């Protein structure tokens, strides 16, 4: 029986090729846009998590700290929560590092009479430190120590980046909801037109005793097939765009800096199921309105 219903659904799709093609293209574009947002969120989340794992807090010390003061400061830092370890960087070593990093601008250091850099401590955080709130709290505790003059961990640009990601996420939710509703509306209208073109056949089936489920199930299959085809086409277009963009980024803009990942099989399967559900839901709404009349 299921094979019969599936065959009838395929026959309807081929008989109304134009209407079904428009619906499938609409679903595929909706899936493309929605999955592009998901792909963006997945990769930015991985980048942020990698920054958190490799994040270091730089604590710049007050001038004139003796060995006893430095020893006391190290003990206080190790006593703080979420601190895994630290590395003391004397100001001369910091200046040597700066010169190495700016070796093409060595003329800037020729007239330097004294070292302007302070001693500093590079603090490593534990792997469990995942939230920005914990990082901010630890930075505030470090800055409250009297031996420390200033604390830096890129909080400004990290905070701005996190805000931008949040705005993109909200925009993605809003656009996803709009495309979800628009796709359901288009699928419902497509199925309604197909039913209208077969209204005489449907009436004859009802007159000879066919149940509503016998009439509706092939249309449900049709909506599910439309959703599945739209999802596969949309994800294929996304994969082609992803390969093009990621190859250009790896070779040109940021070689080796970021490693982009495509959507996992679990997410791909979830998108496929949601797309099929959209097709089924549009069909359900259309049939419910038609059979009432």
N, C-alpha and C positions, 0 to 999 in steps of 0.2 A: 504493500500500500504506500509506504514511504517513497519507494522508487517511482510509483505512479504520480504522486504529488510533485516530486522533484522534476520529473519529465514535463508535467504540465507547466510548472514554473519556468523552465527553460524555453518551452514553446512560446509562452507569453512574452518572454524577454526578446526572443528573435522576431516575433510578430510585431512588436512595438519597439523596434530597435532605436529609433530616434529619441523617444521619451526616456527609455532606460539608459541610453548613452548619456543624455543630459544629466540624469540623476546620478549615474556612476561618476561622471566628471566632477559634479558638485561635491559628492562625498569625498572623492580623492583630493580635491583642493582643500576641503575642510580638514581632512586628516593631515595633509601636508603642512598646513599652517599650525594646527594644534600640536602635531608631533615635533615641528621645528622648535616651538617654545619649550616642549619637554626636553628635547635634546640640548637646548641652550641651558636650561636649568640644571640638567644632569652634569654637564661639563663645568659650569661655573661653580656648582656645589663641590665637585672634586677639586677644583683649583683652590677654593676657599679652605677646604679641609686640609689640603697639602700645605697651604700657608700656615694654618694653625699648628700642624705637626712640626713644621720647621721654623716656627716663629721664635724670635729671640727678643728679649727685652734688654736694651742698653741702658745702664745706669751710669751717669757721669758724676764723678766724685768731686767733693769740695777740695780746693787746693790746700796743700799743707798737711795732709793726713799722714801720721806716723805709722809705724808697723803695728803698734798696739791697737790704734784706732782701726786699721785695716783688718786685723784679726778679729776684733769685736764685730765689725760690720759683716764679715763673712759668716760668722756664727749666727747673726740675726737673719741673714738672707736664707741660710739653710733651714732655719726654724720656721720659715713661712710655708704655708700650704702651697701645693702645686709647683714647688721648686724642685727640679731634678738635680741641678748642678749649676756651676758657674765657671767663668774663665776670667781671671784678672788680666787686663790689658794695660800695661804701662803706657804713658803718653808718648814715649819715644818709639815704642813698637807701633802705636797707632799712627804716628807720623810716617814711619817707614812704610806701613801699609798704604797710606794715602798717596805717598810718592810713587809707589809701585802701580797703584790703580790709575794715577794721573801722569804716567811717565811721558806721555806725549805733550803734556803741558808743564814740563819740568821748569820752565822759565818762571813760573809763579813762585817757586821756592828759593830762587837764587838770592834774593835780598831779605830772606827770612832770618832775623837775628835771634829769635827765641821761639820755642815750641808753643803754639797757641792752643794746642789740644790738651784736654784734661785726662787724668787717669780714668779708666772706665772698667766696668764689670759687665760681661756678657752673661745673662742669666738664661738658662735652658729650663723650659717648663716640662712637666710630666705629660705623657701621652693622653692622660685622662682630662687634660685641660682643653675642653672642646668649645665652651661658650665664650663669647666676647665679654660677658659680664664678669667671668672669672679672671680673664686677662686684665680687664680694667681694674678690678679689685686688687689684683696682685701689683699692678703698676702703681696704684694709689698707696699701697702699703710700703712699697719701696721708696716712693717719693717722700713719704713721711719720715724716713730715717734721717737723722741730722747730718750724717756723713755724705748723703747723696744730694747733689745740686739739681739734677734734672734727669728725667726718665723719658726714653723715646722708644717706641715700637711701631711707628707708622700708623698711629691711631687715627690720624686725620684722613689719609687716603683710604685706609681700610674701612673706616666708617662710611665714607662717601660711596665707596664701591658697594658696600652692603646695602646702603639705601637705594642705589640704582638697581641692584638685583631685586630688591623688594618691590620697586615700582614696576619692573618688567614682569615680576610674578603676578602682580595684581592685574596688569594689562593682559597677561596670558590667560588668567582665569576669566576675565570679562570677555575676551575675544572667543575663547573656547566655548563659553556659555552661549554667546550669540550664534556662532557657527553651528553649535549643537541644535539649537532651536530652529535655525534656518534650514538645516539639512532635514530635520524631521518634517518640517512644513513642505519641503520640495518632494521628499519621498511620498508623503501622504497625498499630495496632489497628483503625482505620477500614477500611483496605484488607483486613485479615484478616476483618472482618465482611462486607465486600462479597464477598470470595472465598467465604466460607462460604455466603452466600445464593445464590451461583452455582455451588456445588460440583458439582451434577449436570451443568450445562452444561460445566464444565471437564473433568469425567470423560469426557463424550461426545466432546469435542474431542480428548482424548488417545487415546481408543479409535479414532477415525477417522484417527489419524496426525498430529495437530497437534503441532508441536514446542513445547518449553518457551518458546522466545523468542516464538513466535506467541501464546502464552497470556499471557506476562508483559508484553509491550510496551504493550498498552492500559492495564494497571494503572500502568506507569511514566508514561505520558502523564497518567493521572488524578492521580498524586501531584504531577507538575510543574504541572499546571493548578491544583491546590489551593494549591501554594506561590505561584504567580504571583498568583492572586486574593487570597490572604491578604496578600501584600506590598503590592499596590496599595491594598487597603482600609486597611491599617495606615498606609501612607505618606500616604494622603488624610486620615485622621484626624489624623495628626501635623501636616500642613500647615494644617489648619483651626485646630488648637490654637496653632500657631506664629503665624499671622496674628492671632489674638485676643490673645495675650500680647504680641507685639511692638508692635501698635498701641497697646495700653494703656501699655506702657513708654515708647514714644516720645511719647505725648500727655500722660501723667500723671507718672510717677515720675522719669524721667531724660531729659527732652526734649533730643535732640541729643547726649547724652553717649556713648551706646553705639549702634552700628548693628549689629543682629542680622542674620545671614545664614542662609538655609535651606541644606539639604544640596545639594552640587554634583551635577550630572548623573552624574558618575563614581561618587560614593558611592551615589546612588539606584540606578544600574544594578547596582552591586556588591551592594546589599541585595536587589534583585530576584533576582539570580542565586543568592545564598546561600539565599534562601527557596525557590526552585525546587529547589535541591540538597537542602534539608531534606525537601521533599516526596518527591523521588526516593529519598532514603536510607531514609525510613520505609517506602516501598513495597518497596524492595529487601530490607530486613530481614524484612518480613512474608512476601514471596513465597519467600524462601530457606527460612524455617521451614516454610511450607506445603508446598512441593514436595518437601521431604525426606520427608514422610509420605505 
